[in-house]
Amino acid sequence: MKKIIKSRFQWMSTLAVSSALAIAVTGCGSSSDSSSTPSPANSAAPAPSTSAAPKKLDPVELTWYYPQNKANPDLQVVNDAVNKITQEKINATIKLMPIDFGTYEQKMNTIVAANEVTDIIWTSNWLFKFDQNQKKGVFQPIDDLLKNQNQKLYQTMQEKFWNDAKMDGKIYAVPNYQISATRVGLVVQKRFADKYKLDPASIKKMEDIEPFLKQIKDNEPGIVPFGTTRGFYTGFLYNIDPKGPVYKSDSTFKVLPDVTNEMRTNFKLANSWYTKGYINKDAATLKNAADAYNKGTTAVWFDFTGKPGSEVEFKAANAGNDVVLVPLAKAVFSGAASTLNAISRTSKNPERAMMFLELVNTDKQLYNTLVYGIEGKHYTKTTGNFIKINQDAGYFTNTDWIFGSIINEYLPEGSPADKLEQTAKVNAEGEVSPLTGFVFNTDPVKTETANVKAVNDEYYAALATGTLETEKYLPIYEEKLKKAGADVIVAERQKQLDAWLKANGKK
């Protein structure tokens, strides 16, 4: 039992690779190789042009920890190319320290606990969580560095986006610009959609895909009908605002319990699919989301983000098979906390680390070197802003959203030419929660939070993927949550939300 009952992986409302930062941009799709970044639309002021770094800077080495899908043989080659740029511009070398997604949180916790000297740490609201680690003192505030010395970076985003990187009124991280709105849906291999004449427009809810899954099960030996690692439950499917969480239609803003009726229904559907052989048997134990589909032998999987141009990334991660996206909900604003880079409190060179973060978010050459590697070796330019990636050349990330602002990126072949304009449009159209700005302080319920986490670690993944029989184990899960103090947490959350609503004139 313990072997299949694994930890709950809080996949952001967004994304995979997702998530989701809110920024509107202009100047997209340029074929220019300039290292200057276009200014976001409606920003406080235009970003200043790139200027030379101060000449009298002592040489320093910075370390940067961030997650990746796999190890790259040419990492050092790319690291050397990165350092050639950074030495020239800020007289610093960067030691790139990628860690596998599946072990990132565990290893970073060890590094932090040991007070190891680090400079830049990638964080988010779903992996190595920003708020929890800020409260532990892992990161240092960067307001002064941003506003006094690195205004170019500060001016690339509106204040509301920096607000998502704030705790206790101070900024503790730099958001990586990407999609800021979540559009949950399904990803379907195009070859199967074409073969069985699947009409994406006919799929309005999760249950609608089941006849197609049956066709795959009955007629495609060796193909997994539906691939998942931690299930496909999200409030975005059920008119639930995760900021509360509350029902969007509920004007009383009543905080929902850990297990809602919608979650029970979702788990039962997952268990039905698992029993019928539609879901991969190792769903509850896989660590990385891509492990559910990266062999090209999965017909359908769930996408928590739905970002423009993601068809190219899914194709690259899916053995080169084309895919079709099937949205199941309208876009919802999800903020800027799904991918951030913060400066460690143990950094001995925070000023230079801040200079590097500005550079990686505004310098096109540096950003694309980190994302794609060496031109002529790992990728080649084709026309305009498009490139052709050689996935087998020794460096392939498929995680542009980890490093910095995607407005600097070259577009892989197959991307829509207006990918960045589409991103800005979705960001602008995303439904904004009336609870944006509310942050739950877990300090009053530390014990209960730890106890509930332990229960989730034991049961959630196996229930969400349908691996465990819902009728038997869901009541056990709910009872254990109750004993762990889940109701106490809900009550405290409600108390804090009510106070926040009153203070903000919303109730």
VEXMAR-35354 format. One record per atom (N, C-alpha, C, O): x, y, z. Coordinates in steps of 0.02 Angstrom, whole numbers, plus 50000, padded with zeros to 5 digits. Each point is the difference from the previous one (the first is absolute). Layout:
<rs>
XYZ/...
</rs>
This chain:
<rs>
500414994050000/499595006050000/500435006350000/499885004649961/500634995450083/500425005950005/500355001449934/500195005749986/499904989149974/500385000849939/499635004349949/500305003549960/499034996150042/499625003749950/499695006350027/499775004249962/500234996550105/499705006050029/500545005150011/500374999750050/499695005149905/500565004650001/499785007150017/499425001250015/501065003349982/499875006850021/499585003949950/499994998649940/499665006250087/499585004349958/500445005349969/500335003950035/499674996349899/500405005049965/499555005749981/499564999349956/500535006450075/499545005649989/500165003349933/500325005249997/499464991749951/500115002849933/499625006549994/499395000150009/500945005149977/499695006650001/499395000349956/499904995849956/499725008750056/499395000749961/500175000949928/499645000649951/500904999350054/500255001249936/500584996549987/500445004349998/499664993449998/500504998649963/500264999149997/500405003750028/499864991149943/500554997049973/500305004249971/499915005349970/500374992250040/500505004149975/499775006449984/500145004449959/499394994650095/499795002850000/499775006050020/499965003949953/499844998850106/499885004050002/500095005149983/500245000549944/499645005050088/499575004549966/500115006950027/499835001450057/500455002849904/500155006850022/499605005049958/499894998949941/499905006450091/499585004749965/500395006149978/500215004150041/499894996549894/500345005849973/499765001049929/499934995149964/499945010850015/499815001349930/500615002749965/500355004450027/499804993149913/500625002049967/499875002749931/499494998649969/501005005250007/499995002449931/500674998249970/500434997250033/499665004549903/500644998849967/500154992749990/500584998149999/498904997649994/500114992849995/500174998049929/499835003449952/500524990950043/500134997149935/500525003749960/500044999049939/500365005250092/500515003749963/500554995549977/500194995350036/500085006049906/500574996149975/500665003150021/500534997349984/499435008250051/500605003450023/500374995850051/499694996450040/500985004049959/500404996450048/500225004650056/500474998550037/499195007149969/500185004950052/499934997050069/499574995750012/500855006650033/499964997450069/499545004350043/499954998850060/499705005949910/499555004150039/499304997049998/499774997749948/499895002450109/499344996950008/499455004949986/500035005750024/499454992449937/499435004449990/499655001450066/499994995850044/499725010149962/499645001750061/499314996950001/499684999849948/500094997850109/499324997550005/499505005749988/500125005750019/499334992649950/499475005049990/499745002350067/499944996050047/499915010549958/499725002950061/500484999950059/499785000850057/500864998249931/500475000250056/500085007150025/499805004849966/500504995950092/500055006550030/500415004849958/499855006049998/500664991449968/500425004149957/500374995549953/500094994150016/500145008549926/500384995849954/500644997550033/500305003650040/499904990449943/500624997450027/500585003849969/500015000949940/500475001350100/500585003549973/500384995549952/499964993850005/500405009249949/500404996049954/500574996750037/500215002350053/500044992249918/500544996450033/500615004550007/500205003349951/500094996850106/500595004150011/500564995650027/499884994750029/500735007649962/500574996150023/500024999650076/499795004850034/500454989749992/500044999250073/500555004550027/500465001949963/499504999950100/500545003950030/500674996649988/500054993950004/500465010149982/500644997149980/500404997250059/500384995249991/499555007750068/500404997850056/499604995250045/499765001850053/500194992149923/499664994850038/500494994350012/500314997549953/499765000450109/500434994350014/499694993749972/499384999450000/501014995949976/499724993749974/499694995950056/500284999450054/499134997749933/499674995650048/499714994049964/499905000249939/499984994550099/499654994249973/499324999350036/499975000450062/499514998749900/499324999150027/499764992949986/500154997149948/499475000250099/499704993449988/499255000949990/499685004250032/500044991849923/499295000649983/499704992950000/500184995849958/499375003050088/499654993650004/499315000649967/499635004750013/500214990549944/499355000049966/499844992849977/500464996049993/498905002449996/499824993249980/500034999149924/499905004749961/500244989150018/500004998249929/499724993049991/499964996150048/499855002249890/499714993549986/500524994450001/499854994450021/500765007149956/500524994949998/500685003449997/500065006049987/500464990050025/500685002649996/500205001049927/499814996149956/500575009150031/500245001449932/500764999149996/500375003250037/499874992549917/500724998849994/500405006449986/500575000650022/499125004149941/500355006149982/499885005850048/500095005849981/499704992750079/499875005350048/500615004550009/499925006150001/500674991050006/500595004150012/500175004349939/500225005750008/499664991749932/500125003949939/499555006250000/500235005649985/499144993350032/499525005650003/500195004750057/499965006149993/500234991150064/500205004150058/500585004549981/500025005950020/500454991549942/500575004149979/499775005749955/500265005650005/499274993049951/499735005249955/499635005350040/500055006049985/499584991850065/499655004750044/500505004650035/499905006050004/500644991050021/500505003950038/500375004949955/500235005250024/499844993249913/500325004749954/499595006449996/500275005549996/499074993850005/499565005849997/500005003750067/500065006150001/499874990250053/499945003350066/500655003250023/500005005150034/500574991949948/500635003050019/500105006749966/500245004850030/499564995549907/500075006249962/499545005550027/500195005850002/499214992350020/499505005050017/499965001750074/499865005750018/500264989350026/499965001550072/500594997050039/499984999850061/500534997949902/500614997250031/499834994650051/500274999950055/499284995649926/499814994450044/499954993649959/499825000149941/500354994450091/499884993549970/499434996750038/499905001150059/499724994849905/499414996750029/500124992550000/500154997049948/499774999950109/500054992850004/499294997249997/499625000550049/500194996749894/499334997449991/499934993450037/500414995549993/499075004050048/499904994150043/499304997049990/499595000350046/500274996949895/499344997049988/499904993750041/500474996150010/498925002850013/499814994150038/499374997149969/499555003749980/500424989750017/499414996749973/499365002250036/500005000750062/499475000549901/499375002250029/499774995550058/499775002450052/500304991149939/499754995350049/500355000450067/499714998150051/500915004349951/500385000450062/500175007150020/500355001150049/499405003749913/500195007050011/499835002450071/500435002750035/498964996149985/499795002550066/500414996850056/500225003450046/499874990149950/500374996450052/500725002650004/500265001350055/500074999449888/500695002250000/500075007350023/500475001750036/499065002449942/500045007050022/499875000750075/500315004150033/499254991949993/499885000150072/500644998250038/500155002950052/500224992249922/500634998050031/500515005549996/500355001450049/499705001849894/500475005549990/499855005850047/500455002850031/498914998849974/499795005650043/500124998350074/500245004250038/499594989749981/500084998050070/500745000250021/500155001350059/500304997549894/500715000050014/500315007049997/500605000950009/498985004249977/500245006949993/500555000649948/500465004050007/499484992049941/500505000149946/499975006849965/499465002849989/501134999949994/500035006449966/499744999149929/500294996349960/499175007250024/499714999949932/499825007249982/499975004350044/499924996849892/499845006949979/499295000749973/499625004250024/500214991749927/499335000549969/499654993350005/500304994849985/499075005350035/499614993950008/499345000849964/499645004950011/500204990449946/499345000049968/499484997550050/500134995350037/499295008049963/499474998250046/499335001249965/499975002649945/499484995450088/499345000649968/499464999050053/500144999150059/499235001049918/499454998650045/499794992749997/499494998150029/500914997749936/499834992949995/500594995350012/499904994050012/500715008549984/500594995950012/500525004350035/500155005649979/500124991850077/500445003950044/499665006750013/500245005349978/499214994450057/499525005450003/500285006650026/500345000350051/499505004949911/500245006750014/499795002550069/500425002350038/498934997349977/499775002950063/500284996450061/500205003150049/499804990249948/500264996150057/500745001350012/500225000750057/500164999649889/500725001150008/500175007250018/500495001250035/499105003549942/500125006950021/499905000650075/500385003550034/499114993249993/499875000350071/500564996850041/500105001750058/500254993649911/500574996950033/500635004349995/500514998450030/499445007049932/500585004449992/500494997749948/500595001850002/499184994149950/500454997449948/500215005549951/500574999849975/498995005050012/500145005249950/500095006750034/499795001050057/500535003649908/500085006750027/499605005049958/499924999149940/499845006350092/499615005049962/500445003649949/500605001050011/499105000949933/500395002949946/499745006849979/500205002649948/499355000450091/499695006449981/500535005349983/499975003249947/500504997850099/500505005349989/500424998649938/500145004549961/500064989250031/500414998349942/499615001149935/500285002349950/499084996050051/499595000849940/499895007349982/500095002049943/499715001950107/499785006849986/500565005149996/499935005349969/500644993250062/500545004750000/500554998449949/500305004549971/499824989050019/500564998149956/499794996249938/500384999849951/499044997350049/499804995849944/499315002149974/499544995949993/500395010449992/499365002749979/499784997249933/499404999649986/501074998649972/499824997349935/499564993850008/499504999349967/500714996350078/499614994050013/499345001750034/499474997449981/500555007050068/499405001850037/499465002949954/499414998750010/500805005149940/499535003349956/499724995649944/499585002149961/500654991750036/499734995549948/499344996950020/499674996949959/500125004050104/499374997250023/499605005050041/500285004150036/499064995449957/499575004350040/500044998050074/500204994450017/499605010250025/500044998950072/499614993950023/500224996550046/499225002149922/499594994350022/500364993349992/499864995250035/500615004549918/500374993849992/500544999350054/500134994550024/500185011149993/500484999850055/499654998450066/500304997250046/499065004649958/499624998550061/499964992550014/499974997950058/500044998049889/499984992850009/500674997250025/500044994250020/500475010049979/500654997950027/500135003250067/500575000050025/498905002750005/500065003450065/499774995750057/499544995949993/500775005050063/499784997250064/500125005350052/500545003050003/498964998250038/500065005050054/500215006949972/500375003750032/499384997849909/500125006649971/500665000949965/500135005549974/500294989450024/500655000549967/500054995049942/499704994750002/500695007149947/500104995749942/500584995250015/500545002150020/499334991549969/500514995050016/500224995949939/500424995550007/499325005949934/500184996049942/499845003949936/499645004950000/500644992649945/499875002849934/499574995149961/500224994449986/499175007649995/499584995649959/500314998949931/500275004649970/499684989350005/500204998549931/499395000849956/499514996450007/500515008549948/499415001149958/499834993949958/500424997449964/498965000450041/499724994949956/499255001050000/499775005550017/499854989549966/499275000550003/499795001250072/500254996850046/499285007949963/499785001650067/499304997550014/499745000850055/499954996349895/499314997750006/499984992549987/500334997449955/499284999150085/499944992749993/499414998249956/499445002550010/500684993249941/499464997349958/500054992450001/500304997049955/499414999950095/500074992850008/499674996449942/499505002449972/500774991850011/499714996249945/500374993549988/500394997850042/499474999249902/500304993649981/500495000849943/499935004649959/500564991050039/500474999649943/499894993249968/500034994950033/499865005149902/499854993849964/500494999149943/500125004749962/500174989450032/500434998749943/499595000649936/499484996849993/500775007249960/499625001649940/499884993849956/499484999449969/501004996150030/499924994049957/499394996050021/499654997149958/500225002650107/499424996350024/499365004049992/499474997349984/500585009350027/499415004349991/499774999649927/499404999749987/501075000349966/499834999649929/499724993149983/499504999549964/500824995450062/499804993249983/499294998450022/499624996849964/500205005650096/499334998450027/499525006049995/499475000150031/500745004849927/499575005749984/499735003550063/499415001650005/501034999650043/499815003550060/499905007449986/500455003249972/498984999550045/499865007149992/500155003550066/499624999350048/500935004549956/500185003350063/499445004450028/499925000650060/499705002449895/499465004550022/499444996350037/499615003150035/500374990349956/499464996150033/500184998250072/499574997650037/501055003749983/500224998350067/499925006150045/500385004949995/499114994950048/499855005750043/500204998750073/500125004750038/499924989049982/500194998250069/500384993449997/500014996649949/500315001650107/500444994250001/499644993749976/500294996049962/499105003050060/499644993849983/499914999149925/499944994449976/500065011149986/499874999649928/500554996449961/499884997649945/500725001950084/500564996749965/499984992550009/500384996549966/499215000850077/500014992950016/499884995549939/500354995049993/499165006449963/499914995749941/500634999449957/500154994849972/500225010850024/500634999949963/500524995750035/500374996349967/499655004050099/500474995850038/499854992649989/500454995949996/498915002550000/499804993149988/500234997749931/500224994349991/499735010149960/500234998349932/500754998550000/500234995249968/500145008750069/500734998950005/500144993450035/500414996049977/499245002750078/500104993850037/499844993949957/500364995150003/499105005249959/499774994349961/500404998849936/500044994449975/500275011049999/500294999449933/500745001749993/500294999149947/500015003450107/500705002149995/500434996550053/500145003050052/500064990949936/500424996450048/500665003750012/500315002649953/499904997650109/500625003450017/499935007550011/500495003350017/498914999349974/499885007250010/499585000950064/499494996850008/500745007750036/499635001750061/499475005149981/500175005349974/499194993350038/499485004849981/500075006850035/499955005249969/500184994650098/500045006350037/500604999750049/500034995650043/500435009049949/500595000150042/499965005450053/499805005649986/500394992850075/500015005050053/500514998050053/500194994150005/500025010750035/500464998650055/499685001550068/500134996450048/499455008749956/499695001750064/499265001549991/499705003850039/500004993249911/499295001049989/499855006349960/500455003249974/498914998450022/499785005749959/499465004050036/499555002849969/500514997550097/499535004250037/500275007150006/500585001050018/499005003949966/500155007050011/499355003850005/499524998549965/500465006450080/499405004050009/499795003749937/499425001849993/501064999449962/499845003649939/499484996349957/499665003149959/500294990550050/499504996149963/499305000750029/499514998349966/500445004150095/499374999650036/499765006750029/499665000150051/500535005349917/499775006650021/500225001750071/499655003550037/500934994049982/500285001450066/500595004949992/500444998949959/499565006350081/500545004850001/500534997550049/499885000050060/500704997949915/500514997150045/500305005150049/500334998050047/499565008449941/500265005050046/499704999450069/500305002050050/499094995149954/499654999350063/500214993950041/500315000850053/499554993249923/499574998849942/499275000950017/499764998150054/499875005049899/499285001150008/499674998949933/500325000449947/499024998350054/499634999849937/499955007149973/499865004750037/500264996049898/499985006749970/499325003250006/499945006150003/499544989849999/499325002750003/499775001550071/499445002450010/500994996250039/499815000850070/500225006850026/500595001250012/498935003349995/500165006850022/500185000350074/500245005250024/499664989350012/500194999950071/500734998250010/500265000550056/500084997349891/500704998150003/500144994850054/500455000750040/499144994149960/500094994650048/500574995449977/499964997249946/500555002250096/500584995949983/499794992649996/499664997550045/500564999149903/499824993149989/500464995350039/500575001750014/499184992450004/500414995150035/500524996949952/499975001149939/500494995150089/500514996849959/499694995449947/500244999749944/499254996750075/499674995449953/499315002649985/499565000150043/500335002049895/499365002649978/499624994549964/500284994749984/499085006450003/499614995349960/500304999149931/499994994649971/500275010950002/500314999849934/500624995550001/500124996249952/500265004150102/500594995750005/499794992750005/500324995649970/499175003050068/499764993150006/499794997349932/500164994349982/499485009849980/499784998049933/500604998849954/500024995149962/500475009350043/500604999549959/500394993650016/500224996549955/499865002050110/500364994050021/499644993649977/500314995149980/499025005150022/499614994249977/500104998949926/500054994349977/499975011149985/500114999549928/500704997149987/500084995649957/500415006850079/500694997549992/500034992550017/500334996249964/499335001850089/500014993050019/499654995649948/500224994449987/499255008249983/499654996449947/500464999149940/500034994549972/500325010850009/500464999549943/500594995450015/500214996249957/500045004250104/500564995650018/499784992749997/500374995849975/499045002750052/499744993250000/499894997349930/500104994149986/499705010449969/499884998049930/500644999549959/499994998049942/500575003850089/500644999549965/500175006049957/500434999549956/499245006150056/500155005949961/500605003950026/500365003249961/499764996650105/500535003950031/500624995750010/499954994150017/500635008949974/500634996450009/500064997250070/499825003350049/500414990549957/500014996550064/500475003250052/499904999150060/500615004449916/500485003050046/499845007350016/500435003750023/498954998449964/499815007050007/500155002950069/500215005750006/499684990450046/500075002650069/500735000650022/500145003350050/500324993649914/500694999850023/500485004049956/500575001150019/499215001049922/500435004049957/500135006850032/499555003050030/501054999549964/500185006350032/499925006049954/499795005450023/500364993849914/499975005649953/499374999549957/499824994649978/499855011150010/499405000149959/500134997249930/499594996349973/500985005549999/500144997849931/500104992549995/499954997249945/500194999450111/500094992849998/499374996349977/500044994249979/499395009250025/499384996949981/499914999849924/499574996349975/500825007649988/499885000349927/500645000649958/499965000249939/500625000050093/500605001649961/500294994449957/500515000949967/499164993350033/500234994549957/499604999749935/500154995949956/499365008550037/499605000049940/499474994649998/499684999049948/500234997550108/499534994450002/499375001650041/499654995550023/500215011049985/499415002250036/499565004049953/500255004549967/499114993950031/499555003449953/499745006750026/499955004749961/499904995750104/499705006050029/500315001350069/500154995350037/499935011049980/500195001850069/499715006950016/499775003549956/500274998350108/499705006250024/500525005550002/500574998850020/499245007249959/500455005850000/499725005250047/499445002549990/500944999350062/499775004850050/500125007249979/499795004650036/500554996649908/500195006949982/499645002549938/499665005150002/500434991449942/499685002149938/500315006249969/499645004449977/501024996050024/500315006149974/500064999949925/500094994649971/499875011149996/500105000449928/500684997349979/500505001450032/499504994749915/500634997149976/500224993750035/500524997249983/499095000450065/500204994050038/499984993749958/500294994950019/499375005449923/500004994249956/500714998049980/500164994049994/500275010949997/500694998649980/500384996650057/500374995349989/499535007150073/500344997050057/499754992950012/500404995550014/498945003449980/499744993350010/500254995349945/500144994150013/499915008349926/500264995949946/500724997950014/500184994249991/500215010650032/500704998650015/500074995050057/500474996050001/499075004450047/500034995650058/499634993449990/499994995850044/499715003449897/499574994349986/500244996249940/499614998049957/501055001050040/500314996049946/499855002749931/499974996249951/499925010450044/499915003149935/499304999449971/499915001449940/499614996550099/499314999349975/499625006550006/500015003250053/499654998849894/499585006050003/499424999050047/499764994450009/500015011150022/499454999650047/499475005349984/500125004749964/499294994250065/499455004749995/499805002050071/499944995650043/499965010849969/499795002450065/499245000550003/499685002449953/500034995350102/499285000350010/499855003750064/500004997050054/499865009549943/499855003950061/499354997850032/499514998649965/500485001250101/499394998050037/499725005550044/499484999250031/500865006549972/499765005550041/500295006549972/500514999949965/499165005650050/500265006449976/500625002050040/500124997550055/500255007049917/500615002250033/499865003650065/499545004050005/500874994450046/499935003150066/500685002850020/500514996549996/499505009750024/500635003150023/500284996150059/499654998650048/500984999649947/500294995850053/500625003250031/500334996850042/499835009349939/500545003550034/500694998349975/500094996749949/500415005750088/500694999749978/500444995550043/500615000249994/499094995850049/500404996250048/500154992849978/500274996150039/499575002249899/500114993149979/500724998749978/500204994249994/500195011049995/500714999149984/500375006450017/499895005249969/500554994450080/500365005850027/500734998250012/500174994250011/500255010849987/500704999250021/500145004850057/499885006049994/500364991350061/500125004050060/500744999950018/500374995649981/499845009450057/500685000450024/500034997050070/499635002050044/500814993249965/500064996550064/500265004750055/500405004549987/499364994350074/500235004050057/500744998650014/500335004050033/499944990349943/500704998450011/500475002749947/500614999150003/499105004349947/500425002749946/500485005350027/499815004450038/500824995049941/500505004950020/500055005749949/500355004950012/499284994449932/500025005149948/499305001549974/499864999149940/499695003250104/499315001249978/499945005449945/499574999549957/500875005650046/499975005249949/500154997249931/499675001649951/500844994150046/500184997149935/499484994949978/499864999349940/499864997150107/499464995349983/499415003749970/499684997649953/500175008350074/499465004149974/500165002549930/499575000349957/501065001550032/500225002249934/499914994349950/499805001149943/500364992850078/499924994349956/499274998849983/499824998649943/499745001850107/499294998949988/499725005349952/499574998549959/500685007650046/499795005049952/500244998149930/499635000649951/500984997250046/500294998349935/499634994249967/499855000349940/500014994450098/499694994149970/499285001449979/499724996549959/499985008750070/499325001949982/499965005449946/499465001649975/501115001250006/499995005449951/500494999049943/499985003649950/500474991650055/500514998849949/499814993949958/499994994450026/499865006849912/499754994649957/500514994549989/499834994150000/500805007849990/500524995149988/500104995450060/500044993949992/499985009050067/500104996050061/499414995350012/500084994150013/499315008749981/499414995950012/499964994149952/499884994450022/500225006849914/499954994549952/500564995050005/499914994249982/500675007950043/500544995250012/499794995250056/500124994049995/499585008750057/499774995850055/499444995249978/499994994250021/499565008349938/499424996049980/500184994949945/499804994250004/500585008149946/500114995849941/500724997649989/500114995449961/500375007750074/500694997849991/500385004049950/499905006149993/500554990649970/500465003349954/499724999849929/499824994849974/500165011149995/499775000349930/500484996249955/500615000650007/499114995549948/500414995949954/500154993250027/500204995549963/499715003550102/500114993550030/499354997150028/499814994449984/499865009450058/499384997650031/499385002649965/499454997250008/500635008049952/499445002649960/500285004049942/500575002250001/499024998749949/500185004349943/499435004849986/499414998450009/500775007649970/499505005049982/499724998349931/500374997749956/498995003550035/499694998749935/499795006649969/500405003249966/498994999050046/499775006449973/499735004350057/499694997450047/500435009149948/499745004550050/500234998250069/500604999350012/498934999850033/500164998550070/499964992550014/500034997950057/499914998049890/499924992850008/500664996350000/500495002149967/499524992350070/500594995850002/499804992749994/499424998250012/501054997649970/499914992849998/500444997050054/500615001050000/499084995350046/500364997250057/500234992949984/499634996049972/500995002650046/500274993149995/499984997050071/500455001150040/499034995049974/499904997450067/500554995150021/500104998850060/500244998349892/500504994850015/500715002649999/500484996150001/499615010549998/500675002849993/500365001050067/500585002150000/499084996550056/500355000450064/499735005250047/500225000350058/499315003949919/499705004950045/499305001549977/499895002749946/499624995450096/499295001049984/499635000850065/499984995450041/499715010549969/499665001350064/499244999349996/499704996750042/499995006349907/499275000149993/499675003450060/499424998650016/500955005850017/499745003650059/500195007449996/500355002550044/499425000949905/500165007149993/499765004150059/500295005250016/499194992450018/499685003650055/500404999850065/499835003450049/500694992649953/500424999550060/500495005850004/500155002550055/500114999849888/500595004350000/499865007550005/500385003650033/499094998749936/499875007150000/499415001749957/499544995949992/500465010149979/499435002449961/499994997049930/500495000549963/498954996450020/499964996849934/499935005049943/500024998149942/499905008350074/499955004949945/500675000649964/500035003049946/500504994250082/500665000149968/500124994049954/500504999849964/499054995350037/500174993649970/499934999649925/499585003449970/500864992450000/499894997949932/499414995150000/499864997050052/499805002349892/499434995649996/500184993549965/500225000149943/499704994250091/500144993649968/499534999049940/499435002350001/500824994249949/499584998549941/499354996850022/499994995650043/499465006649927/499354997450018/499615004550047/499404999350007/500965005550025/499665004850043/499595004949958/500205001649944/499245000750082/499645005349963/500435006349999/500325001750050/499695001749893/500425006049993/499795005350050/500415004250020/498964995750000/499755004950048/499944997150070/499565002150038/500874993249979/499964996750065/499995005150058/499614999350047/500825005749949/500055004750055/499405004650002/499775002050054/499974999849887/499395004049999/499414996050027/499585002650036/500404990949947/499484995750027/500054999650076/499505000350036/501124999149988/500114999750072/499735006350034/499664999750051/500515006049920/499765006350029/499245000450000/499705002550047/500004994949900/499275000349993/499674995650054/499525002050033/500744991949975/499734995550051/500095003050069/499564999750042/501035003249970/500135003250064/499505005550015/499755000650056/500105003449892/499555005650009/499284997750010/499625003250036/500204991349931/499314997750003/499864995550060/499424998550014/501094999350021/499914995550056/499565003050054/500095005850020/499434990450003/499555002250053/500395001350064/500374995750023/499555010250005/500385001950060/499584998650063/499435002250005/500864994050041/499654998350062/499915006250044/500475004050006/498954996850024/499915005650048/500434999150063/500065004650040/500234989449967/500414998550059/500755000849985/500424998250042/499745004449899/500705001149984/500325004650052/499755005450015/500804992350013/500335003750053/499944996850068/500385001550046/499144993949960/499924996450063/500534994550006/500054995849955/500325004250098/500514994950012/499874997050069/499995003650050/499924989949953/499864996650063/500644999150040/500494997249975/499505005150088/500564999350045/499914993550040/499544999550041/500884995649948/499934993550032/500304999650070/499954994950034/500365010549988/500344999850066/499544997850057/500214996050042/499165006549961/499574997950056/499814992649999/499764997450050/500344999349894/499804992949994/500584995849974/499914995649957/500685005750068/500604996449977/499944992550012/500154996049955/499635002250103/499954992850017/499504996649955/500134994749973/499285008350021/499484997149958/500224999649927/499854995149966/500505010050011/500235000049930/500484994249988/499974996749948/500485002250099/500484994449993/499644993350002/500174995549962/499335003950082/499634993750005/499594998649936/499984994449977/499715010849997/499614999249938/500454998249941/499824995949958/500765007150041/500484998449946/500194992650003/500064996749949/500045000750111/500194993050008/499444995449973/500144994949969/499245007050044/499444996049974/499985000349923/499904995049967/500195011150007/500005000749927/500584996249968/499924996949948/500655003250085/500584996349974/499844992549995/500254996549956/499335001250089/499844992950001/499454998049951/500034994649970/499475009750022/499414997949964/499845003649934/499724997049954/500465009550042/499715004049946/500154997349930/499544999049960/501094999850025/500184998149932/499654993649977/499764999649943/500204995550102/499694993749981/499255000849990/499714996649957/499965007750081/499295001349990/499875004149938/499544998649962/500875006550027/499905004549944/500124996749932/499705002049950/500724992950049/500134996349938/499554994049992/500034996649949/499555002150101/499554994349995/500324993450019/499694994749994/500935005650030/500364993850017/499684996450058/499984993850001/499765010050047/499654997050057/499245000249988/499745004649968/499934990450057/499274999649993/499685005750039/500095000650061/499545003649904/499715006050030/499534998450057/500045003150053/499514992249937/499494998550050/500324997850066/499735001450053/500824995149943/500324997450060/500475005050033/499985000950061/500435002549899/500545004050029/499845007450007/500325003450041/499214999349921/499845007150007/499725001650069/500205005150029/499354990850000/499785001450069/500574999750051/500005003950048/500474991649941/500584999650045/500425006449995/500215002850050/499904999449888/500375006149988/499675006050034/500345003950033/499004996749958/499645005750029/500024999850077/500085005250032/499864988949996/500014999450073/500695001850027/500065003450051/500464994549915/500685001650022/500155007549993/500355002950042/499385000249906/500085007249993/499675003650058/500275004850028/499144992949990/499645003150056/500394999450065/500065004950037/500214989149976/500394999050061/500655004049999/500255002050052/500014999249888/500635003849994/499905007550012/500485003750011/498894998549987/499865007150012/499805003949939/500065006250000/499704990549947/499815003549939/499465005250014/500015005449971/499514992950072/499465004750015/500255006150037/499745005549992/500774993550049/500305005650036/500335004949951/499955006150008/500374991149942/500325004149949/499485003949961/500095006049987/499374990749994/499465003449963/499725005850041/499885005449973/500014993450091/499735005350044/500485005950004/499795005849999/500864992850007/500505005350004/500045003849933/500055006149999/499914990249947/500005003249934/499405004649992/500055005649975/499364992050047/499405004049996/500075006450042/499805005449978/500484993850081/500115005850044/500445005249966/499855006050000/500704991749970/500465004649968/499695003149937/500105005949986/499534990049977/499685002649939/499475005350017/499975005249968/499634993550084/499505004950021/500335006750019/499765005349983/500804994250053/500365006050021/500285003749939/499985006149996/500274990149956/500285003049939/499455003349959/500095005549974/499334991250020/499445002949962/499775006550032/499885004949965/500074995150101/499795006150035/500505005649991/499815005849988/500834992550018/500525005249994/500035002949930/500215005749990/499584990349961/500035002249930/499335002249973/499915001149940/499604999750105/499355002549980/499624995549953/499615002449959/500504991150047/499674995349955/499434996350033/499684995849969/500205005650095/499464996450035/499715004450055/499544997850035/
</rs>
